[in-house]
């Protein structure tokens, strides 16, 4: 099982910004905690993560990291 989850979108609302922007977020599968945030939409082959990393490309849908419904 993968240790990482990656979420990427052209519309992410990050804690340090008031506007939507492209971003890629890497999270730990076990804890669900965010490990890193890249302020760009990064392609799967551009990150050096294990092959079994689970990758979600939300395309132009909004991602709100840390929002719990």
N, CA, C and O atoms as a Tripos MOL2 file, in Angstrom:
@<TRIPOS>MOLECULE
protein
  276   275    69     0     0
PROTEIN
NO_CHARGES

@<TRIPOS>ATOM
      1 N           0.8400   -1.1910    0.0000 N.3       1 UNK1
      2 CA          0.0000    0.0000    0.0000 C.3       1 UNK1
      3 C           0.8820    1.2510    0.0000 C.2       1 UNK1
      4 O           1.9430    1.2890    0.6240 O.2       1 UNK1
      5 N           0.4210    2.2430   -0.7010 N.am      2 UNK2
      6 CA          1.1720    3.4860   -0.8180 C.3       2 UNK2
      7 C           1.2650    4.2190    0.5150 C.2       2 UNK2
      8 O           0.3680    4.1260    1.3520 O.2       2 UNK2
      9 N           2.3380    4.9320    0.6960 N.am      3 UNK3
     10 CA          2.5180    5.7380    1.8960 C.3       3 UNK3
     11 C           2.0900    7.1890    1.6650 C.2       3 UNK3
     12 O           1.9040    7.9490    2.6150 O.2       3 UNK3
     13 N           1.9340    7.5680    0.3770 N.am      4 UNK4
     14 CA          1.6400    8.9560    0.0480 C.3       4 UNK4
     15 C           0.3620    9.1080   -0.7720 C.2       4 UNK4
     16 O           0.0020    8.2450   -1.5720 O.2       4 UNK4
     17 N          -0.3070   10.2310   -0.5450 N.am      5 UNK5
     18 CA         -1.4230   10.6850   -1.3710 C.3       5 UNK5
     19 C          -1.0120   12.0240   -1.9490 C.2       5 UNK5
     20 O          -0.4670   12.8670   -1.2360 O.2       5 UNK5
     21 N          -1.2660   12.2290   -3.2320 N.am      6 UNK6
     22 CA         -0.9470   13.5000   -3.8580 C.3       6 UNK6
     23 C          -2.2250   14.0640   -4.4600 C.2       6 UNK6
     24 O          -2.9460   13.3740   -5.1800 O.2       6 UNK6
     25 N          -2.4950   15.3280   -4.1540 N.am      7 UNK7
     26 CA         -3.6550   16.0370   -4.6920 C.3       7 UNK7
     27 C          -3.1340   17.2270   -5.4820 C.2       7 UNK7
     28 O          -2.2760   17.9690   -5.0030 O.2       7 UNK7
     29 N          -3.6490   17.4080   -6.6840 N.am      8 UNK8
     30 CA         -3.2300   18.5490   -7.4830 C.3       8 UNK8
     31 C          -4.4290   19.1590   -8.2040 C.2       8 UNK8
     32 O          -5.3590   18.4560   -8.6000 O.2       8 UNK8
     33 N          -4.3890   20.4710   -8.3650 N.am      9 UNK9
     34 CA         -5.4740   21.1800   -9.0420 C.3       9 UNK9
     35 C          -4.9810   22.5520   -9.4840 C.2       9 UNK9
     36 O          -3.9970   23.0790   -8.9650 O.2       9 UNK9
     37 N          -5.6860   23.1090  -10.4460 N.am     10 UNK10
     38 CA         -5.3680   24.4800  -10.8650 C.3      10 UNK10
     39 C          -6.0460   25.4960   -9.9490 C.2      10 UNK10
     40 O          -5.8140   26.6990  -10.0670 O.2      10 UNK10
     41 N          -6.8950   24.9980   -9.0220 N.am     11 UNK11
     42 CA         -7.6160   25.8790   -8.0930 C.3      11 UNK11
     43 C          -7.5180   25.3420   -6.6660 C.2      11 UNK11
     44 O          -8.3170   24.5020   -6.2520 O.2      11 UNK11
     45 N          -6.5450   25.8310   -5.9320 N.am     12 UNK12
     46 CA         -6.3540   25.4180   -4.5390 C.3      12 UNK12
     47 C          -6.3570   26.6680   -3.6740 C.2      12 UNK12
     48 O          -5.6990   27.6560   -3.9990 O.2      12 UNK12
     49 N          -7.0980   26.6250   -2.5700 N.am     13 UNK13
     50 CA         -7.0900   27.7390   -1.6200 C.3      13 UNK13
     51 C          -6.1550   27.3630   -0.4760 C.2      13 UNK13
     52 O          -6.5040   26.5620    0.3910 O.2      13 UNK13
     53 N          -4.9700   27.9500   -0.4890 N.am     14 UNK14
     54 CA         -3.9580   27.6470    0.5150 C.3      14 UNK14
     55 C          -4.0910   28.5860    1.7120 C.2      14 UNK14
     56 O          -4.6060   29.6950    1.5660 O.2      14 UNK14
     57 N          -3.6380   28.1640    2.8910 N.am     15 UNK15
     58 CA         -3.7740   28.9840    4.0970 C.3      15 UNK15
     59 C          -3.1100   30.3500    4.0000 C.2      15 UNK15
     60 O          -3.5520   31.2920    4.6580 O.2      15 UNK15
     61 N          -2.0610   30.4780    3.1970 N.am     16 UNK16
     62 CA         -1.3300   31.7460    3.1070 C.3      16 UNK16
     63 C          -1.8130   32.6400    1.9670 C.2      16 UNK16
     64 O          -1.1260   33.5870    1.5860 O.2      16 UNK16
     65 N          -2.9980   32.3420    1.4230 N.am     17 UNK17
     66 CA         -3.4860   33.0940    0.2700 C.3      17 UNK17
     67 C          -4.9870   33.3340    0.3680 C.2      17 UNK17
     68 O          -5.7160   32.5550    0.9820 O.2      17 UNK17
     69 N          -5.4360   34.4270   -0.2490 N.am     18 UNK18
     70 CA         -6.8620   34.7290   -0.3090 C.3      18 UNK18
     71 C          -7.4570   34.3900   -1.6670 C.2      18 UNK18
     72 O          -8.6560   34.5700   -1.8830 O.2      18 UNK18
     73 N          -6.6260   33.9000   -2.5860 N.am     19 UNK19
     74 CA         -7.0930   33.5860   -3.9240 C.3      19 UNK19
     75 C          -6.7650   32.1470   -4.2940 C.2      19 UNK19
     76 O          -5.8490   31.5410   -3.7380 O.2      19 UNK19
     77 N          -7.5220   31.6130   -5.2380 N.am     20 UNK20
     78 CA         -7.2650   30.2740   -5.7420 C.3      20 UNK20
     79 C          -6.0240   30.3050   -6.6260 C.2      20 UNK20
     80 O          -5.8090   31.2490   -7.3870 O.2      20 UNK20
     81 N          -5.2190   29.2670   -6.5140 N.am     21 UNK21
     82 CA         -3.9990   29.1860   -7.3150 C.3      21 UNK21
     83 C          -3.6710   27.7250   -7.5790 C.2      21 UNK21
     84 O          -4.1460   26.8490   -6.8570 O.2      21 UNK21
     85 N          -2.8620   27.4440   -8.6060 N.am     22 UNK22
     86 CA         -2.4410   26.0660   -8.8400 C.3      22 UNK22
     87 C          -1.5580   25.5810   -7.6900 C.2      22 UNK22
     88 O          -0.7410   26.3360   -7.1610 O.2      22 UNK22
     89 N          -1.7320   24.3200   -7.3120 N.am     23 UNK23
     90 CA         -0.9080   23.7560   -6.2390 C.3      23 UNK23
     91 C          -0.9590   22.2340   -6.2740 C.2      23 UNK23
     92 O          -1.8670   21.6310   -6.8460 O.2      23 UNK23
     93 N           0.0410   21.6380   -5.6450 N.am     24 UNK24
     94 CA          0.1170   20.1930   -5.4780 C.3      24 UNK24
     95 C           0.4160   19.9250   -4.0140 C.2      24 UNK24
     96 O           1.3110   20.5380   -3.4320 O.2      24 UNK24
     97 N          -0.3370   19.0090   -3.4230 N.am     25 UNK25
     98 CA         -0.2320   18.7210   -1.9930 C.3      25 UNK25
     99 C           0.1090   17.2450   -1.8070 C.2      25 UNK25
    100 O          -0.5390   16.3750   -2.3880 O.2      25 UNK25
    101 N           1.1300   16.9670   -0.9920 N.am     26 UNK26
    102 CA          1.5210   15.5970   -0.6770 C.3      26 UNK26
    103 C           1.1330   15.3300    0.7730 C.2      26 UNK26
    104 O           1.5000   16.0810    1.6760 O.2      26 UNK26
    105 N           0.3830   14.2480    0.9800 N.am     27 UNK27
    106 CA         -0.0800   13.9040    2.3300 C.3      27 UNK27
    107 C           0.3420   12.4780    2.6850 C.2      27 UNK27
    108 O           0.5720   11.6450    1.8080 O.2      27 UNK27
    109 N           0.4380   12.2200    3.9790 N.am     28 UNK28
    110 CA          0.7510   10.8930    4.5090 C.3      28 UNK28
    111 C          -0.5350   10.0740    4.5630 C.2      28 UNK28
    112 O          -1.5430   10.5460    5.0900 O.2      28 UNK28
    113 N          -0.5170    8.8650    4.0300 N.am     29 UNK29
    114 CA         -1.7060    8.0060    4.0120 C.3      29 UNK29
    115 C          -2.1650    7.6510    5.4180 C.2      29 UNK29
    116 O          -3.3630    7.6730    5.6980 O.2      29 UNK29
    117 N          -1.2440    7.3290    6.2970 N.am     30 UNK30
    118 CA         -1.5960    6.8550    7.6380 C.3      30 UNK30
    119 C          -2.1590    7.9700    8.5080 C.2      30 UNK30
    120 O          -3.2040    7.7980    9.1360 O.2      30 UNK30
    121 N          -1.4810    9.1040    8.5500 N.am     31 UNK31
    122 CA         -1.9120   10.1880    9.4440 C.3      31 UNK31
    123 C          -2.8630   11.1750    8.7770 C.2      31 UNK31
    124 O          -3.6180   11.8700    9.4570 O.2      31 UNK31
    125 N          -2.8250   11.2370    7.4340 N.am     32 UNK32
    126 CA         -3.6360   12.2180    6.7180 C.3      32 UNK32
    127 C          -3.0540   13.6190    6.7620 C.2      32 UNK32
    128 O          -3.6460   14.5570    6.2280 O.2      32 UNK32
    129 N          -1.8970   13.7680    7.3950 N.am     33 UNK33
    130 CA         -1.2760   15.0920    7.5220 C.3      33 UNK33
    131 C          -0.5670   15.4920    6.2380 C.2      33 UNK33
    132 O          -0.0030   14.6580    5.5300 O.2      33 UNK33
    133 N          -0.6130   16.7900    5.9580 N.am     34 UNK34
    134 CA          0.0690   17.3330    4.7870 C.3      34 UNK34
    135 C           1.5730   17.3510    5.0510 C.2      34 UNK34
    136 O           2.0320   17.8900    6.0590 O.2      34 UNK34
    137 N           2.3320   16.7560    4.1320 N.am     35 UNK35
    138 CA          3.7840   16.7020    4.2610 C.3      35 UNK35
    139 C           4.4530   17.8390    3.5090 C.2      35 UNK35
    140 O           5.4570   18.3850    3.9680 O.2      35 UNK35
    141 N           3.9000   18.2020    2.3470 N.am     36 UNK36
    142 CA          4.4670   19.3140    1.5830 C.3      36 UNK36
    143 C           3.4280   19.9010    0.6390 C.2      36 UNK36
    144 O           2.4920   19.2300    0.2040 O.2      36 UNK36
    145 N           3.6290   21.1700    0.3420 N.am     37 UNK37
    146 CA          2.7690   21.9020   -0.5870 C.3      37 UNK37
    147 C           3.6650   22.5700   -1.6140 C.2      37 UNK37
    148 O           4.6180   23.2670   -1.2670 O.2      37 UNK37
    149 N           3.3510   22.3500   -2.8750 N.am     38 UNK38
    150 CA          4.0620   22.9910   -3.9820 C.3      38 UNK38
    151 C           3.1200   24.0150   -4.6010 C.2      38 UNK38
    152 O           1.9680   23.6980   -4.8960 O.2      38 UNK38
    153 N           3.5890   25.2150   -4.7980 N.am     39 UNK39
    154 CA          2.7560   26.2930   -5.3380 C.3      39 UNK39
    155 C           2.7350   26.2480   -6.8640 C.2      39 UNK39
    156 O           2.9910   27.2450   -7.5390 O.2      39 UNK39
    157 N           2.4220   25.0630   -7.3860 N.am     40 UNK40
    158 CA          2.2900   24.8410   -8.8240 C.3      40 UNK40
    159 C           1.5990   23.4970   -9.0220 C.2      40 UNK40
    160 O           1.6730   22.6200   -8.1610 O.2      40 UNK40
    161 N           0.9380   23.3440  -10.1410 N.am     41 UNK41
    162 CA          0.3450   22.0560  -10.4760 C.3      41 UNK41
    163 C           1.4430   21.2140  -11.1000 C.2      41 UNK41
    164 O           1.8890   21.4840  -12.2150 O.2      41 UNK41
    165 N           1.8750   20.1910  -10.3740 N.am     42 UNK42
    166 CA          3.0270   19.3930  -10.7790 C.3      42 UNK42
    167 C           2.5610   18.0730  -11.3850 C.2      42 UNK42
    168 O           1.6370   17.4390  -10.8770 O.2      42 UNK42
    169 N           3.2030   17.6710  -12.4660 N.am     43 UNK43
    170 CA          2.8870   16.4000  -13.1170 C.3      43 UNK43
    171 C           3.4500   15.2360  -12.3020 C.2      43 UNK43
    172 O           4.4430   15.3780  -11.5880 O.2      43 UNK43
    173 N           2.8010   14.1000  -12.4250 N.am     44 UNK44
    174 CA          3.1710   12.9150  -11.6610 C.3      44 UNK44
    175 C           4.6420   12.5410  -11.8500 C.2      44 UNK44
    176 O           5.3120   12.1730  -10.8850 O.2      44 UNK44
    177 N           5.1450   12.6280  -13.0660 N.am     45 UNK45
    178 CA          6.5250   12.2240  -13.3300 C.3      45 UNK45
    179 C           7.5560   13.2480  -12.8340 C.2      45 UNK45
    180 O           8.7550   12.9720  -12.8590 O.2      45 UNK45
    181 N           7.1030   14.4250  -12.3840 N.am     46 UNK46
    182 CA          8.0270   15.4540  -11.9040 C.3      46 UNK46
    183 C           8.3440   15.3460  -10.4110 C.2      46 UNK46
    184 O           9.2680   15.9990   -9.9270 O.2      46 UNK46
    185 N           7.5900   14.5310   -9.6850 N.am     47 UNK47
    186 CA          7.8750   14.3200   -8.2630 C.3      47 UNK47
    187 C           8.5250   12.9540   -8.0880 C.2      47 UNK47
    188 O           8.0980   11.9770   -8.7030 O.2      47 UNK47
    189 N           9.5370   12.8850   -7.2660 N.am     48 UNK48
    190 CA         10.2180   11.6190   -7.0270 C.3      48 UNK48
    191 C           9.5820   10.9220   -5.8350 C.2      48 UNK48
    192 O          10.0890   10.9680   -4.7150 O.2      48 UNK48
    193 N           8.4570   10.2750   -6.1120 N.am     49 UNK49
    194 CA          7.7210    9.5240   -5.0960 C.3      49 UNK49
    195 C           7.6260    8.0730   -5.5470 C.2      49 UNK49
    196 O           7.7870    7.7900   -6.7340 O.2      49 UNK49
    197 N           7.3690    7.1460   -4.6250 N.am     50 UNK50
    198 CA          7.2590    5.7350   -5.0030 C.3      50 UNK50
    199 C           6.1770    5.5150   -6.0720 C.2      50 UNK50
    200 O           5.2120    6.2740   -6.1630 O.2      50 UNK50
    201 N           6.3610    4.4690   -6.8700 N.am     51 UNK51
    202 CA          5.4280    4.1460   -7.9550 C.3      51 UNK51
    203 C           3.9930    3.9330   -7.4690 C.2      51 UNK51
    204 O           3.0430    4.2230   -8.1960 O.2      51 UNK51
    205 N           3.8350    3.4290   -6.2480 N.am     52 UNK52
    206 CA          2.4870    3.1230   -5.7580 C.3      52 UNK52
    207 C           1.7870    4.3270   -5.0960 C.2      52 UNK52
    208 O           0.7410    4.1670   -4.4680 O.2      52 UNK52
    209 N           2.3580    5.5090   -5.2380 N.am     53 UNK53
    210 CA          1.7340    6.7150   -4.6910 C.3      53 UNK53
    211 C           0.3730    6.9320   -5.3380 C.2      53 UNK53
    212 O           0.2400    6.8400   -6.5590 O.2      53 UNK53
    213 N          -0.6280    7.2170   -4.5320 N.am     54 UNK54
    214 CA         -1.9740    7.4670   -5.0340 C.3      54 UNK54
    215 C          -2.0570    8.9280   -5.4540 C.2      54 UNK54
    216 O          -1.7360    9.8250   -4.6740 O.2      54 UNK54
    217 N          -2.4870    9.1600   -6.6800 N.am     55 UNK55
    218 CA         -2.4610   10.4940   -7.2860 C.3      55 UNK55
    219 C          -3.8740   10.9090   -7.6750 C.2      55 UNK55
    220 O          -4.5410   10.1940   -8.4220 O.2      55 UNK55
    221 N          -4.3440   12.0600   -7.1780 N.am     56 UNK56
    222 CA         -5.6520   12.6100   -7.5230 C.3      56 UNK56
    223 C          -5.4590   13.9410   -8.2370 C.2      56 UNK56
    224 O          -4.9520   14.8970   -7.6490 O.2      56 UNK56
    225 N          -5.8580   14.0030   -9.4950 N.am     57 UNK57
    226 CA         -5.7900   15.2540  -10.2450 C.3      57 UNK57
    227 C          -7.2060   15.8080  -10.3220 C.2      57 UNK57
    228 O          -8.0420   15.2930  -11.0650 O.2      57 UNK57
    229 N          -7.4710   16.8510   -9.5570 N.am     58 UNK58
    230 CA         -8.8040   17.4530   -9.5040 C.3      58 UNK58
    231 C          -9.0530   18.3970  -10.6790 C.2      58 UNK58
    232 O         -10.1250   18.9930  -10.7800 O.2      58 UNK58
    233 N          -8.0760   18.5320  -11.5570 N.am     59 UNK59
    234 CA         -8.1220   19.3880  -12.7450 C.3      59 UNK59
    235 C          -8.4850   20.8160  -12.3650 C.2      59 UNK59
    236 O          -7.6460   21.5230  -11.8080 O.2      59 UNK59
    237 N          -9.7080   21.2660  -12.6470 N.am     60 UNK60
    238 CA        -10.0800   22.6480  -12.3160 C.3      60 UNK60
    239 C         -11.0600   22.7300  -11.1540 C.2      60 UNK60
    240 O         -11.6620   23.7770  -10.9170 O.2      60 UNK60
    241 N         -11.2200   21.6160  -10.4240 N.am     61 UNK61
    242 CA        -12.0810   21.6310   -9.2320 C.3      61 UNK61
    243 C         -11.2850   22.2180   -8.0580 C.2      61 UNK61
    244 O         -10.0590   22.1060   -8.0160 O.2      61 UNK61
    245 N         -11.9820   22.8360   -7.1180 N.am     62 UNK62
    246 CA        -11.3440   23.5170   -5.9980 C.3      62 UNK62
    247 C         -10.9310   22.5190   -4.9000 C.2      62 UNK62
    248 O         -11.7080   21.6450   -4.5160 O.2      62 UNK62
    249 N          -9.7160   22.6650   -4.4140 N.am     63 UNK63
    250 CA         -9.2180   21.8960   -3.2670 C.3      63 UNK63
    251 C          -9.0400   22.8680   -2.1050 C.2      63 UNK63
    252 O          -8.4370   23.9320   -2.2500 O.2      63 UNK63
    253 N          -9.5780   22.4810   -0.9510 N.am     64 UNK64
    254 CA         -9.4610   23.2940    0.2630 C.3      64 UNK64
    255 C          -8.7460   22.4580    1.3160 C.2      64 UNK64
    256 O          -9.4040   21.7730    2.0990 O.2      64 UNK64
    257 N          -7.4120   22.4980    1.3560 N.am     65 UNK65
    258 CA         -6.6820   21.6770    2.3290 C.3      65 UNK65
    259 C          -7.0500   22.0310    3.7570 C.2      65 UNK65
    260 O          -7.1290   23.2050    4.1210 O.2      65 UNK65
    261 N          -7.2730   21.0080    4.5560 N.am     66 UNK66
    262 CA         -7.5820   21.2210    5.9640 C.3      66 UNK66
    263 C          -9.0580   21.3930    6.2680 C.2      66 UNK66
    264 O          -9.4470   21.3900    7.4360 O.2      66 UNK66
    265 N          -9.8890   21.5420    5.2490 N.am     67 UNK67
    266 CA        -11.3220   21.6810    5.4710 C.3      67 UNK67
    267 C         -11.9060   20.3400    5.8640 C.2      67 UNK67
    268 O         -11.7300   19.3490    5.1560 O.2      67 UNK67
    269 N         -12.5950   20.3060    6.9800 N.am     68 UNK68
    270 CA        -13.2470   19.0750    7.4310 C.3      68 UNK68
    271 C         -14.7400   19.3340    7.4180 C.2      68 UNK68
    272 O         -15.2330   20.2720    8.0450 O.2      68 UNK68
    273 N         -15.4480   18.4860    6.6930 N.am     69 UNK69
    274 CA        -16.8830   18.6820    6.5440 C.3      69 UNK69
    275 C         -17.6400   17.9920    7.6520 C.2      69 UNK69
    276 O         -18.8690   18.0490    7.6890 O.2      69 UNK69
@<TRIPOS>BOND
     1     1     2 1
     2     2     3 1
     3     3     4 2
     4     3     5 am
     5     5     6 1
     6     6     7 1
     7     7     8 2
     8     7     9 am
     9     9    10 1
    10    10    11 1
    11    11    12 2
    12    11    13 am
    13    13    14 1
    14    14    15 1
    15    15    16 2
    16    15    17 am
    17    17    18 1
    18    18    19 1
    19    19    20 2
    20    19    21 am
    21    21    22 1
    22    22    23 1
    23    23    24 2
    24    23    25 am
    25    25    26 1
    26    26    27 1
    27    27    28 2
    28    27    29 am
    29    29    30 1
    30    30    31 1
    31    31    32 2
    32    31    33 am
    33    33    34 1
    34    34    35 1
    35    35    36 2
    36    35    37 am
    37    37    38 1
    38    38    39 1
    39    39    40 2
    40    39    41 am
    41    41    42 1
    42    42    43 1
    43    43    44 2
    44    43    45 am
    45    45    46 1
    46    46    47 1
    47    47    48 2
    48    47    49 am
    49    49    50 1
    50    50    51 1
    51    51    52 2
    52    51    53 am
    53    53    54 1
    54    54    55 1
    55    55    56 2
    56    55    57 am
    57    57    58 1
    58    58    59 1
    59    59    60 2
    60    59    61 am
    61    61    62 1
    62    62    63 1
    63    63    64 2
    64    63    65 am
    65    65    66 1
    66    66    67 1
    67    67    68 2
    68    67    69 am
    69    69    70 1
    70    70    71 1
    71    71    72 2
    72    71    73 am
    73    73    74 1
    74    74    75 1
    75    75    76 2
    76    75    77 am
    77    77    78 1
    78    78    79 1
    79    79    80 2
    80    79    81 am
    81    81    82 1
    82    82    83 1
    83    83    84 2
    84    83    85 am
    85    85    86 1
    86    86    87 1
    87    87    88 2
    88    87    89 am
    89    89    90 1
    90    90    91 1
    91    91    92 2
    92    91    93 am
    93    93    94 1
    94    94    95 1
    95    95    96 2
    96    95    97 am
    97    97    98 1
    98    98    99 1
    99    99   100 2
   100    99   101 am
   101   101   102 1
   102   102   103 1
   103   103   104 2
   104   103   105 am
   105   105   106 1
   106   106   107 1
   107   107   108 2
   108   107   109 am
   109   109   110 1
   110   110   111 1
   111   111   112 2
   112   111   113 am
   113   113   114 1
   114   114   115 1
   115   115   116 2
   116   115   117 am
   117   117   118 1
   118   118   119 1
   119   119   120 2
   120   119   121 am
   121   121   122 1
   122   122   123 1
   123   123   124 2
   124   123   125 am
   125   125   126 1
   126   126   127 1
   127   127   128 2
   128   127   129 am
   129   129   130 1
   130   130   131 1
   131   131   132 2
   132   131   133 am
   133   133   134 1
   134   134   135 1
   135   135   136 2
   136   135   137 am
   137   137   138 1
   138   138   139 1
   139   139   140 2
   140   139   141 am
   141   141   142 1
   142   142   143 1
   143   143   144 2
   144   143   145 am
   145   145   146 1
   146   146   147 1
   147   147   148 2
   148   147   149 am
   149   149   150 1
   150   150   151 1
   151   151   152 2
   152   151   153 am
   153   153   154 1
   154   154   155 1
   155   155   156 2
   156   155   157 am
   157   157   158 1
   158   158   159 1
   159   159   160 2
   160   159   161 am
   161   161   162 1
   162   162   163 1
   163   163   164 2
   164   163   165 am
   165   165   166 1
   166   166   167 1
   167   167   168 2
   168   167   169 am
   169   169   170 1
   170   170   171 1
   171   171   172 2
   172   171   173 am
   173   173   174 1
   174   174   175 1
   175   175   176 2
   176   175   177 am
   177   177   178 1
   178   178   179 1
   179   179   180 2
   180   179   181 am
   181   181   182 1
   182   182   183 1
   183   183   184 2
   184   183   185 am
   185   185   186 1
   186   186   187 1
   187   187   188 2
   188   187   189 am
   189   189   190 1
   190   190   191 1
   191   191   192 2
   192   191   193 am
   193   193   194 1
   194   194   195 1
   195   195   196 2
   196   195   197 am
   197   197   198 1
   198   198   199 1
   199   199   200 2
   200   199   201 am
   201   201   202 1
   202   202   203 1
   203   203   204 2
   204   203   205 am
   205   205   206 1
   206   206   207 1
   207   207   208 2
   208   207   209 am
   209   209   210 1
   210   210   211 1
   211   211   212 2
   212   211   213 am
   213   213   214 1
   214   214   215 1
   215   215   216 2
   216   215   217 am
   217   217   218 1
   218   218   219 1
   219   219   220 2
   220   219   221 am
   221   221   222 1
   222   222   223 1
   223   223   224 2
   224   223   225 am
   225   225   226 1
   226   226   227 1
   227   227   228 2
   228   227   229 am
   229   229   230 1
   230   230   231 1
   231   231   232 2
   232   231   233 am
   233   233   234 1
   234   234   235 1
   235   235   236 2
   236   235   237 am
   237   237   238 1
   238   238   239 1
   239   239   240 2
   240   239   241 am
   241   241   242 1
   242   242   243 1
   243   243   244 2
   244   243   245 am
   245   245   246 1
   246   246   247 1
   247   247   248 2
   248   247   249 am
   249   249   250 1
   250   250   251 1
   251   251   252 2
   252   251   253 am
   253   253   254 1
   254   254   255 1
   255   255   256 2
   256   255   257 am
   257   257   258 1
   258   258   259 1
   259   259   260 2
   260   259   261 am
   261   261   262 1
   262   262   263 1
   263   263   264 2
   264   263   265 am
   265   265   266 1
   266   266   267 1
   267   267   268 2
   268   267   269 am
   269   269   270 1
   270   270   271 1
   271   271   272 2
   272   271   273 am
   273   273   274 1
   274   274   275 1
   275   275   276 2
@<TRIPOS>SUBSTRUCTURE
     1 UNK1         2 RESIDUE 1 A UNK
     2 UNK2         6 RESIDUE 1 A UNK
     3 UNK3        10 RESIDUE 1 A UNK
     4 UNK4        14 RESIDUE 1 A UNK
     5 UNK5        18 RESIDUE 1 A UNK
     6 UNK6        22 RESIDUE 1 A UNK
     7 UNK7        26 RESIDUE 1 A UNK
     8 UNK8        30 RESIDUE 1 A UNK
     9 UNK9        34 RESIDUE 1 A UNK
    10 UNK10       38 RESIDUE 1 A UNK
    11 UNK11       42 RESIDUE 1 A UNK
    12 UNK12       46 RESIDUE 1 A UNK
    13 UNK13       50 RESIDUE 1 A UNK
    14 UNK14       54 RESIDUE 1 A UNK
    15 UNK15       58 RESIDUE 1 A UNK
    16 UNK16       62 RESIDUE 1 A UNK
    17 UNK17       66 RESIDUE 1 A UNK
    18 UNK18       70 RESIDUE 1 A UNK
    19 UNK19       74 RESIDUE 1 A UNK
    20 UNK20       78 RESIDUE 1 A UNK
    21 UNK21       82 RESIDUE 1 A UNK
    22 UNK22       86 RESIDUE 1 A UNK
    23 UNK23       90 RESIDUE 1 A UNK
    24 UNK24       94 RESIDUE 1 A UNK
    25 UNK25       98 RESIDUE 1 A UNK
    26 UNK26      102 RESIDUE 1 A UNK
    27 UNK27      106 RESIDUE 1 A UNK
    28 UNK28      110 RESIDUE 1 A UNK
    29 UNK29      114 RESIDUE 1 A UNK
    30 UNK30      118 RESIDUE 1 A UNK
    31 UNK31      122 RESIDUE 1 A UNK
    32 UNK32      126 RESIDUE 1 A UNK
    33 UNK33      130 RESIDUE 1 A UNK
    34 UNK34      134 RESIDUE 1 A UNK
    35 UNK35      138 RESIDUE 1 A UNK
    36 UNK36      142 RESIDUE 1 A UNK
    37 UNK37      146 RESIDUE 1 A UNK
    38 UNK38      150 RESIDUE 1 A UNK
    39 UNK39      154 RESIDUE 1 A UNK
    40 UNK40      158 RESIDUE 1 A UNK
    41 UNK41      162 RESIDUE 1 A UNK
    42 UNK42      166 RESIDUE 1 A UNK
    43 UNK43      170 RESIDUE 1 A UNK
    44 UNK44      174 RESIDUE 1 A UNK
    45 UNK45      178 RESIDUE 1 A UNK
    46 UNK46      182 RESIDUE 1 A UNK
    47 UNK47      186 RESIDUE 1 A UNK
    48 UNK48      190 RESIDUE 1 A UNK
    49 UNK49      194 RESIDUE 1 A UNK
    50 UNK50      198 RESIDUE 1 A UNK
    51 UNK51      202 RESIDUE 1 A UNK
    52 UNK52      206 RESIDUE 1 A UNK
    53 UNK53      210 RESIDUE 1 A UNK
    54 UNK54      214 RESIDUE 1 A UNK
    55 UNK55      218 RESIDUE 1 A UNK
    56 UNK56      222 RESIDUE 1 A UNK
    57 UNK57      226 RESIDUE 1 A UNK
    58 UNK58      230 RESIDUE 1 A UNK
    59 UNK59      234 RESIDUE 1 A UNK
    60 UNK60      238 RESIDUE 1 A UNK
    61 UNK61      242 RESIDUE 1 A UNK
    62 UNK62      246 RESIDUE 1 A UNK
    63 UNK63      250 RESIDUE 1 A UNK
    64 UNK64      254 RESIDUE 1 A UNK
    65 UNK65      258 RESIDUE 1 A UNK
    66 UNK66      262 RESIDUE 1 A UNK
    67 UNK67      266 RESIDUE 1 A UNK
    68 UNK68      270 RESIDUE 1 A UNK
    69 UNK69      274 RESIDUE 1 A UNK
